[in-house]
């Protein structure tokens, strides 16, 4: 639960600084779907591979939000 709230806070504050790149509907989608996806990835990744999977997943989520 704490990882969920921290990633929600980081996405919420961090994306505010790039508001000219990501439009509001995509911002809302990232806030709604980003943290749960990251929590599922972190909990299901075996033997420390979350250290690689989570940054890649964040880059993919933000790239999709920017280009959509």
N, C-alpha and C positions, 0 to 999 in steps of 0.2 A: 504494500500500500504506500509506503514512503517513497519508493522509486517512482510510482505513478504520480504522486503529488509533486515530487521534485522535477520530473520531466515535464509535467504540465506547467509548472512555474517557469522553467527554463525556456520552453517553447513560447509561452505567453509573453514573457518579457523580451526575449531575444528577437522574436519576429516583429515586435513593434518598431524596432530600429531599422527594419528593411521593408517598411510599409509601402514603399514605392515599387518594390519588386513583386511582392505577394499581395494579391487583392483580398478583400475581406472575406468572401465566401470560401476561398482556399485557406485562409487563416483559420476560419472556424472549423473547417474539415481537419486541418492539421491538429488543432487543439482537441477535437473530439476523437480522432482515430489514431493519432500519433502515439500518445502514451500507452494505450492498450496494446498496440502492435509491439512497441518496444518491451513492455512487460512480458508479453508472451514469448518474444525472442529471448529475453534474458533468462526466463525460467526454463525454457526448453533447450537451450544451448548446452552441449555437453563439455565438460572438462575445461572450463575457462575460455571457450571460443566466443563467449559474449564480448570479450575485449576487442574482438575483430568485427563481429556481426553487428553490434549496436552502432558504432560509428558509420559503418557502411549503410545500415538501415536508415539512420538519420539523414545521411546525404541523399539517399534515394527518395525519402519522403519529401525533403525540402526541394529537390530537383523536380519532382512531380508537381508539387504545389506551385512552383515558379513557372513551369511551362504549361500548366493547365489553364 
